[in-house]
């Protein structure tokens, strides 16, 4: 009888934990976000005035540096007292700590363009001890989006916690549809040889910024920046919705190659495919209009493989979130970019619902933030339940036993991204039914009363940017019938295999012709 009970208990535990994260360790969690106000009276004042509405705060970005874990909260709705915050990990080892504004409260004043950050999304710490933050300058979401401030790059010295540079993107760097949430930072021969790259998700462009030149330029109109019209449907957390307009989003940079440059890998959100380009191209302002064939189209990851965040270690292991699968995937860049070489490092159908951001820090520890974003946007979160989590684990632990682990074998076990086709996830409780049209609260352009205002600040009007557009526009004509998501026609392949003397390259580059790019052949 005892053996039967033990066996039954073991079976129940296996069922219970079968879909739980087992490598990633939960470090912090919140039912709703709290902020470290200077004192309780000011917190109560902010609650009473509407300057702080806990249910309106959603964390979207994470980054780790030494004893600080940075968390960003966009001002999508009213009541977000700070957008750039951190956790002091010397004081808060685990639990649900209050978020501390970085570098201080005053620097998080909405609408104070020259002195503060209005809304931050993804952020990046470089190896020179600098924190890079792109302020989108926006308040609200969807139809209520306003732009009191222009897009601006803010760089902080983490040793002194002071801002050492603010650079406003040029008007030519953005357009009427621009929305930028992601950043990648490229350090070359020195800390001055630094570039930042910004992906314009809804304006379909890629912006490069040179630290040394203090100048930016934009790559526009490449078809690889656009969404795939066949990949705009999503099923997450029991919700079906369409983000069909979402273009270039997550970016990752390889280690420095033999030619002194890195490879940037990127993917549109509405896509299952990854693309690549050398930073030799991105760093060269003269190539913005003459670089189409230097961009490379890689294979698709497989079904259910939308991704919003990716990062690559200094030994070539790429991690990426798999928002459809409540999972984090991996790929070793020494292997072909094919589904059989993509692995799952961890999955959790409760804790990893929408793993919004993935980072690797200076110690090769991985940090993953999950936030149930579609439920927040399209339905309603249950604030009696844990909604936001931050996980961590050593990179070596995560990839151990996967196809991405090159230390012990060549190919690894079969655990590809496409191997598991998840059904509807199981939850401890049912979320509320989605409303036909989510309503958003307009955000008043007033500063919180508990912060002393700056004098002389001015508000600038720039074209509206949109984070989330619930209406679908499927009539885009940016890609012809033989676009880059299709295989080349037989005639094209024959022309590649038996080229005419000095052929003229015309039209869109295909999968095969793109891989003929000289920089790609040198490194692959």
C-alpha positions as CSV (number, residue, x, y, z in Angstrom):
1,X,0.0,0.0,0.0
2,X,2.9,2.3,0.9
3,X,4.5,1.8,-2.5
4,X,1.2,2.4,-4.2
5,X,0.8,5.8,-2.4
6,X,4.4,6.8,-3.2
7,X,4.0,5.9,-6.8
8,X,0.7,7.8,-7.0
9,X,2.2,10.9,-5.3
10,X,5.2,10.8,-7.8
11,X,2.8,10.6,-10.7
12,X,0.7,13.6,-9.4
13,X,3.9,15.7,-8.9
14,X,5.1,14.9,-12.4
15,X,1.7,16.0,-13.8
16,X,1.7,19.1,-11.7
17,X,5.2,20.2,-12.5
18,X,5.4,18.8,-16.1
19,X,4.8,22.2,-17.6
20,X,6.5,24.3,-15.0
21,X,9.9,26.0,-15.5
22,X,12.5,23.7,-14.1
23,X,15.8,25.4,-15.1
24,X,14.8,29.0,-14.7
25,X,14.5,30.0,-11.0
26,X,11.9,32.5,-10.0
27,X,13.6,35.4,-8.3
28,X,10.9,38.1,-8.1
29,X,7.2,38.2,-8.6
30,X,4.3,40.7,-8.2
31,X,0.6,40.6,-8.3
32,X,0.8,44.3,-9.1
33,X,3.8,46.6,-9.2
34,X,4.7,48.8,-6.2
35,X,7.1,51.8,-6.3
36,X,9.5,53.0,-3.6
37,X,8.0,56.4,-2.8
38,X,10.1,58.7,-0.5
39,X,7.6,58.1,2.3
40,X,4.1,56.6,2.9
41,X,2.4,60.0,2.9
42,X,3.6,60.8,-0.6
43,X,2.5,57.3,-1.7
44,X,-1.0,57.8,-0.3
45,X,-1.1,61.3,-1.9
46,X,-0.2,59.7,-5.3
47,X,-2.9,57.1,-4.9
48,X,-5.5,59.6,-4.0
49,X,-4.6,61.9,-6.9
50,X,-4.4,59.1,-9.5
51,X,-0.7,59.7,-10.1
52,X,-0.2,56.1,-9.0
53,X,-2.7,53.4,-10.1
54,X,-1.1,50.0,-9.4
55,X,-3.4,48.1,-11.8
56,X,-2.2,50.2,-14.7
57,X,1.5,49.3,-14.5
58,X,3.0,46.5,-16.7
59,X,6.7,45.7,-16.7
60,X,8.1,45.1,-20.2
61,X,12.0,45.3,-20.0
62,X,14.7,44.0,-17.7
63,X,18.5,44.4,-17.5
64,X,21.0,43.4,-14.9
65,X,24.2,45.1,-13.8
66,X,26.1,44.3,-10.6
67,X,23.7,44.7,-7.7
68,X,21.0,46.4,-9.7
69,X,18.2,44.8,-11.7
70,X,16.6,47.4,-14.0
71,X,12.9,47.1,-14.9
72,X,11.0,49.4,-17.3
73,X,7.3,50.3,-17.2
74,X,5.8,52.2,-20.2
75,X,3.3,54.9,-19.5
76,X,0.5,53.2,-21.5
77,X,-2.2,54.3,-19.0
78,X,-2.6,56.8,-16.2
79,X,-0.9,56.4,-12.9
80,X,2.7,55.3,-13.8
81,X,4.9,57.3,-11.4
82,X,8.2,56.1,-13.0
83,X,9.2,54.4,-16.2
84,X,12.8,53.5,-15.6
85,X,13.3,51.7,-12.2
86,X,15.6,49.2,-10.5
87,X,15.7,46.7,-7.7
88,X,18.6,47.0,-5.2
89,X,19.6,43.3,-5.0
90,X,21.7,43.9,-1.9
91,X,18.5,44.7,-0.1
92,X,16.0,42.6,-2.0
93,X,17.1,39.1,-2.7
94,X,13.7,37.8,-3.7
95,X,10.0,38.5,-3.1
96,X,8.0,41.5,-4.5
97,X,10.2,44.5,-3.9
98,X,9.0,48.1,-4.5
99,X,10.7,49.5,-7.7
100,X,13.1,52.4,-7.2
101,X,13.1,55.2,-9.9
102,X,16.4,55.5,-11.7
103,X,18.4,57.5,-11.3
104,X,15.8,59.4,-9.2
105,X,12.2,60.5,-9.2
106,X,12.8,63.8,-10.9
107,X,14.4,62.1,-13.9
108,X,11.2,60.2,-14.4
109,X,8.9,63.2,-14.8
110,X,6.6,62.6,-17.8
111,X,6.8,65.3,-20.5
112,X,9.9,67.0,-19.2
113,X,11.7,66.3,-22.4
114,X,15.2,67.7,-21.8
115,X,15.6,66.5,-18.3
116,X,13.6,63.3,-17.9
117,X,12.4,60.1,-19.5
118,X,8.8,59.9,-20.4
119,X,8.5,56.2,-21.5
120,X,11.2,53.5,-21.8
121,X,10.8,50.0,-23.1
122,X,13.9,47.8,-23.7
123,X,17.2,48.9,-22.3
124,X,20.8,47.8,-22.5
125,X,23.9,47.9,-20.4
126,X,27.2,47.8,-22.3
127,X,30.6,46.5,-21.2
128,X,31.8,50.0,-20.5
129,X,29.3,50.4,-17.6
130,X,26.8,52.6,-19.5
131,X,23.0,52.1,-19.5
132,X,21.4,52.9,-22.9
133,X,17.8,54.0,-22.7
134,X,15.6,55.1,-25.7
135,X,12.9,57.5,-24.5
136,X,10.0,57.2,-26.9
137,X,8.5,60.4,-25.5
138,X,5.0,58.9,-25.7
139,X,2.1,58.8,-23.3
140,X,-0.9,56.4,-23.8
141,X,-1.5,53.5,-26.1
142,X,-3.3,52.9,-29.4
143,X,-5.7,55.7,-30.3
144,X,-4.9,57.8,-27.2
145,X,-1.1,58.0,-27.9
146,X,0.3,61.4,-27.6
147,X,3.9,62.5,-28.2
148,X,4.9,65.3,-25.8
149,X,8.6,64.6,-26.4
150,X,10.7,63.4,-29.4
151,X,12.5,60.1,-29.5
152,X,15.8,60.5,-27.6
153,X,18.7,58.3,-26.7
154,X,19.7,58.7,-23.1
155,X,23.0,57.2,-21.8
156,X,23.8,56.9,-18.1
157,X,27.2,56.3,-16.4
158,X,26.4,53.5,-14.0
159,X,29.4,54.3,-11.8
160,X,28.1,57.8,-11.0
161,X,24.4,57.3,-11.9
162,X,24.4,60.4,-14.0
163,X,23.2,61.0,-17.6
164,X,26.2,61.6,-19.8
165,X,24.4,62.0,-23.1
166,X,21.0,62.8,-24.6
167,X,20.6,62.7,-28.4
168,X,17.3,63.4,-30.2
169,X,16.7,61.3,-33.2
170,X,16.5,63.4,-36.4
171,X,13.1,64.0,-38.0
172,X,14.3,61.8,-41.0
173,X,14.9,58.9,-38.6
174,X,11.2,58.5,-37.9
175,X,7.9,58.6,-39.8
176,X,4.2,59.0,-38.9
177,X,3.9,55.3,-37.9
178,X,7.2,55.0,-36.0
179,X,7.2,52.9,-32.9
180,X,10.5,51.8,-31.4
181,X,10.7,49.4,-28.4
182,X,14.0,47.5,-29.0
183,X,17.7,48.5,-28.7
184,X,21.0,46.7,-29.4
185,X,24.4,48.1,-28.5
186,X,27.6,47.4,-30.5
187,X,30.9,48.1,-28.9
188,X,33.9,47.9,-31.2
189,X,37.6,48.6,-30.5
190,X,36.9,51.0,-27.6
191,X,34.1,52.5,-25.6
192,X,34.1,55.4,-28.0
193,X,33.7,53.0,-30.9
194,X,30.1,52.4,-30.0
195,X,26.9,52.1,-32.0
196,X,23.3,51.7,-31.0
197,X,20.6,50.2,-33.2
198,X,16.9,50.8,-32.9
199,X,14.2,48.7,-34.7
200,X,11.1,50.7,-35.9
201,X,8.4,48.1,-35.6
202,X,5.5,50.0,-37.2
203,X,7.5,52.4,-39.4
204,X,9.5,49.5,-40.8
205,X,13.0,50.8,-40.5
206,X,16.3,50.3,-38.7
207,X,18.1,53.3,-37.1
208,X,21.9,53.4,-36.4
209,X,23.5,55.8,-34.0
210,X,27.2,56.5,-33.7
211,X,28.5,57.5,-30.2
212,X,31.7,58.9,-31.6
213,X,30.0,61.0,-34.3
214,X,26.9,61.7,-32.2
215,X,24.9,61.2,-35.3
216,X,22.1,58.8,-36.5
217,X,20.9,57.5,-39.9
218,X,18.0,55.3,-41.0
219,X,17.8,52.2,-43.2
220,X,14.2,52.2,-44.6
221,X,12.0,50.2,-46.8
222,X,13.8,46.8,-46.8
223,X,11.2,44.1,-47.3
224,X,12.8,42.1,-44.5
225,X,11.7,44.8,-42.0
226,X,8.0,44.2,-42.9
227,X,5.6,41.7,-41.3
228,X,4.8,38.4,-43.0
229,X,1.1,38.7,-43.9
230,X,0.7,34.9,-43.2
231,X,2.0,35.2,-39.6
232,X,-0.2,37.9,-38.0
233,X,-2.5,35.5,-36.0
234,X,-1.7,34.8,-32.3
235,X,-3.1,32.4,-29.7
236,X,-1.7,33.3,-26.2
237,X,-3.2,32.7,-22.8
238,X,-6.4,31.4,-24.3
239,X,-6.9,34.6,-26.3
240,X,-6.9,34.8,-30.1
241,X,-5.8,38.2,-31.6
242,X,-4.1,39.7,-34.5
243,X,-0.9,41.7,-34.5
244,X,-0.6,41.7,-38.3
245,X,1.2,45.0,-38.6
246,X,4.1,44.2,-36.4
247,X,7.4,44.5,-38.3
248,X,11.1,44.4,-37.3
249,X,11.3,43.9,-33.6
250,X,13.9,41.8,-31.6
251,X,17.6,42.2,-32.4
252,X,20.7,40.3,-31.2
253,X,24.4,40.9,-32.0
254,X,26.9,38.2,-32.5
255,X,30.5,38.2,-31.1
256,X,33.0,40.2,-33.2
257,X,33.9,38.3,-36.4
258,X,37.3,37.9,-38.0
259,X,36.7,41.1,-40.1
260,X,36.2,43.2,-36.9
261,X,32.4,43.4,-37.3
262,X,29.4,41.7,-35.8
263,X,26.4,40.1,-37.3
264,X,23.0,41.5,-36.4
265,X,20.2,39.0,-36.2
266,X,16.6,40.3,-36.3
267,X,13.1,39.3,-36.9
268,X,9.7,41.0,-37.4
269,X,7.2,40.2,-34.7
270,X,4.6,39.0,-37.3
271,X,7.1,36.4,-38.7
272,X,8.6,33.0,-38.0
273,X,11.8,33.9,-39.9
274,X,15.1,35.4,-38.8
275,X,17.3,37.8,-40.9
276,X,20.9,38.9,-40.7
277,X,23.1,41.8,-41.7
278,X,26.7,42.7,-40.9
279,X,27.3,45.7,-38.7
280,X,29.9,46.8,-41.3
281,X,26.8,47.8,-43.4
282,X,24.9,49.4,-40.5
283,X,27.8,51.4,-39.3
284,X,28.2,53.0,-42.8
285,X,25.9,55.9,-43.4
286,X,26.6,55.7,-47.1
287,X,24.9,52.3,-47.4
288,X,21.4,53.3,-46.3
289,X,20.2,53.3,-49.9
290,X,22.5,50.6,-51.4
291,X,22.5,47.6,-49.2
292,X,19.6,45.4,-50.1
293,X,21.6,42.3,-51.0
294,X,23.7,42.6,-47.9
295,X,20.7,41.5,-45.8
296,X,20.3,37.7,-45.4
297,X,17.1,35.7,-45.1
298,X,17.5,32.6,-42.9
299,X,15.1,29.7,-42.5
300,X,11.9,29.8,-40.5
301,X,11.9,28.5,-37.0
302,X,8.7,26.4,-37.4
303,X,5.1,26.9,-36.3
304,X,4.1,28.8,-33.2
305,X,7.4,30.7,-33.1
306,X,6.7,34.4,-32.9
307,X,9.4,36.2,-30.9
308,X,9.8,39.7,-29.5
309,X,13.2,39.5,-27.8
310,X,16.5,37.9,-28.5
311,X,20.0,38.1,-27.2
312,X,23.3,36.4,-28.0
313,X,26.2,35.4,-25.7
314,X,29.8,36.2,-26.4
315,X,30.3,32.5,-27.4
316,X,27.5,32.6,-30.0
317,X,24.4,31.1,-28.2
318,X,21.3,33.0,-29.1
319,X,18.3,32.9,-26.7
320,X,14.9,34.1,-27.8
321,X,11.4,34.2,-26.3
322,X,8.7,32.1,-27.9
323,X,5.5,33.9,-26.9
324,X,3.2,31.4,-28.5
325,X,4.7,28.5,-26.5
326,X,5.3,30.1,-23.1
327,X,8.9,29.2,-23.5
328,X,12.5,30.4,-24.2
329,X,14.3,29.0,-27.2
330,X,17.9,28.7,-28.2
331,X,20.2,28.4,-31.2
332,X,23.9,28.0,-31.5
333,X,25.1,30.3,-34.2
334,X,27.8,27.8,-35.4
335,X,24.9,25.6,-36.6
336,X,22.6,26.1,-39.5
337,X,19.5,28.2,-38.7
338,X,17.1,25.3,-39.2
339,X,14.3,24.0,-36.8
340,X,16.3,20.9,-35.9
341,X,19.0,23.1,-34.4
342,X,16.6,25.2,-32.3
343,X,16.0,24.1,-28.8
344,X,13.7,24.9,-25.9
345,X,15.7,25.8,-22.7
346,X,12.6,26.1,-20.5
347,X,8.8,26.3,-20.6
348,X,6.1,27.2,-18.1
349,X,2.4,27.4,-19.1
350,X,1.7,29.6,-16.0
351,X,4.8,31.4,-15.1
352,X,6.2,32.1,-18.6
353,X,3.0,33.4,-20.2
354,X,4.4,36.1,-22.5
355,X,8.1,36.1,-21.6
356,X,8.5,39.7,-22.7
357,X,12.3,40.1,-22.3
358,X,15.4,37.9,-22.2
359,X,18.9,39.2,-21.3
360,X,22.3,37.7,-20.6
361,X,24.5,39.7,-18.1
362,X,28.2,40.1,-17.7
363,X,28.4,36.9,-15.6
364,X,26.5,34.8,-18.3
365,X,23.5,34.7,-16.1
366,X,20.1,34.8,-18.0
367,X,17.3,37.0,-16.9
368,X,13.7,36.5,-18.2
369,X,10.7,38.8,-17.5
370,X,7.2,37.5,-18.1
371,X,4.2,39.8,-17.9
372,X,1.0,38.3,-19.4
373,X,0.9,41.3,-21.8
374,X,-2.0,40.1,-24.1
375,X,-4.2,39.6,-21.0
376,X,-3.3,43.1,-19.8
377,X,-4.1,44.6,-23.2
378,X,-7.1,42.6,-24.4
379,X,-8.8,41.3,-21.2
380,X,-8.2,41.9,-17.5
381,X,-5.5,40.5,-15.2
382,X,-6.5,38.9,-11.9
383,X,-4.7,41.0,-9.3
384,X,-5.2,38.3,-6.7
385,X,-2.8,36.1,-8.7
386,X,0.9,36.5,-9.5
387,X,1.0,38.3,-12.8
388,X,4.6,39.4,-13.3
389,X,7.8,37.3,-12.7
390,X,11.5,37.6,-13.2
391,X,13.5,34.4,-13.6
392,X,17.2,33.8,-13.7
393,X,19.6,30.9,-14.3
394,X,23.2,30.4,-15.6
395,X,23.3,30.2,-19.4
396,X,25.3,26.9,-19.1
397,X,22.5,25.4,-17.0
398,X,19.8,26.5,-19.5
399,X,21.4,25.0,-22.6
400,X,22.7,21.8,-20.9
401,X,21.2,18.8,-22.7
402,X,19.8,20.8,-25.6
403,X,20.8,21.0,-29.2
404,X,22.4,24.4,-28.3
405,X,25.0,22.8,-26.0
406,X,28.1,22.4,-28.1
407,X,30.3,21.3,-25.2
408,X,29.4,17.7,-25.0
409,X,28.1,16.7,-28.5
410,X,27.6,18.0,-32.0
411,X,23.9,17.7,-32.5
412,X,22.3,17.1,-29.1
413,X,18.9,15.6,-28.4
414,X,15.9,16.3,-30.5
415,X,14.2,19.2,-28.7
416,X,13.5,21.6,-31.5
417,X,11.2,24.6,-31.3
418,X,8.9,22.9,-33.7
419,X,8.9,19.5,-31.9
420,X,6.1,20.5,-29.5
421,X,2.9,22.0,-30.7
422,X,1.3,23.2,-27.5
423,X,-2.4,23.2,-27.0
424,X,-4.3,25.8,-25.0
425,X,-2.3,26.3,-21.8
426,X,-3.6,25.2,-18.5
427,X,-4.2,27.9,-15.8
428,X,-5.2,27.8,-12.2
429,X,-8.1,30.1,-13.0
430,X,-9.9,31.4,-16.1
431,X,-9.3,35.0,-17.3
432,X,-12.2,37.2,-18.1
433,X,-13.5,37.1,-21.7
434,X,-11.9,39.7,-23.9
435,X,-13.8,42.8,-24.8
436,X,-14.4,43.5,-28.5
437,X,-12.5,46.8,-28.3
438,X,-10.2,47.5,-25.3
439,X,-10.7,51.1,-24.0
440,X,-7.7,53.2,-23.0
441,X,-7.6,56.0,-20.6
442,X,-6.1,59.2,-21.8
443,X,-3.2,60.5,-19.8
444,X,-3.4,64.1,-18.6
445,X,-0.3,66.2,-19.3
446,X,0.3,67.2,-15.7
447,X,3.3,66.4,-13.6
448,X,2.8,64.5,-10.3
449,X,2.2,67.0,-7.6
450,X,4.7,65.4,-5.3
451,X,7.6,66.1,-7.6
452,X,9.2,69.6,-7.8
453,X,8.9,70.7,-11.5
454,X,11.7,71.9,-13.6
455,X,11.5,75.3,-15.0
456,X,11.8,76.2,-18.6
457,X,10.9,72.8,-20.0
458,X,9.1,72.7,-23.3
459,X,6.9,70.2,-25.0
460,X,7.5,69.3,-28.6
461,X,5.0,67.8,-31.0
462,X,6.2,65.0,-33.2
463,X,4.2,62.5,-35.4
464,X,2.1,60.0,-33.5
465,X,3.6,56.6,-32.9
466,X,1.4,53.6,-32.2
467,X,2.3,50.7,-30.0
468,X,-0.8,48.6,-30.5
469,X,-3.4,48.9,-33.2
470,X,-6.3,46.5,-32.9
471,X,-7.5,47.2,-36.4
472,X,-6.0,44.9,-39.0
473,X,-4.7,46.4,-42.3
474,X,-4.1,43.4,-44.4
475,X,-4.0,45.2,-47.7
476,X,-0.2,45.9,-47.6
477,X,1.4,45.7,-51.0
478,X,5.0,45.9,-49.9
479,X,6.0,42.4,-51.2
480,X,5.5,40.9,-54.7
481,X,4.5,37.4,-55.3
482,X,8.0,36.1,-55.2
483,X,8.9,37.9,-52.0
484,X,11.7,36.9,-49.6
485,X,9.5,34.6,-47.6
486,X,9.1,32.3,-50.7
487,X,11.7,30.1,-52.3
488,X,13.2,31.3,-55.6
489,X,11.8,30.2,-58.9
490,X,13.6,27.4,-60.8
491,X,14.8,29.9,-63.4
492,X,16.4,32.0,-60.7
493,X,18.2,29.0,-59.2
494,X,19.5,28.0,-62.6
495,X,20.7,31.6,-63.2
496,X,22.6,31.4,-59.9
497,X,24.1,28.0,-60.7
498,X,25.0,29.1,-64.3
499,X,25.4,32.8,-64.3
500,X,25.9,34.9,-67.4
501,X,29.0,37.0,-67.6
502,X,28.8,40.1,-65.3
503,X,25.1,39.6,-64.6
504,X,23.0,42.6,-63.5
505,X,21.3,42.0,-60.2
506,X,17.8,43.2,-60.4
507,X,14.6,43.1,-58.3
508,X,14.2,41.5,-54.9
509,X,17.0,39.2,-53.7
510,X,15.8,35.7,-53.0
511,X,16.8,33.3,-50.3
512,X,19.6,31.9,-52.5
513,X,20.9,35.2,-54.0
514,X,21.0,36.8,-50.6
515,X,23.3,34.2,-49.3
516,X,25.7,35.1,-52.0
517,X,26.6,38.3,-50.1
518,X,30.4,38.5,-49.7
519,X,30.3,39.1,-45.9
520,X,28.1,36.1,-45.3
521,X,30.3,33.8,-47.4
522,X,33.4,34.8,-45.5
523,X,31.9,33.8,-42.1
524,X,29.7,30.9,-42.9
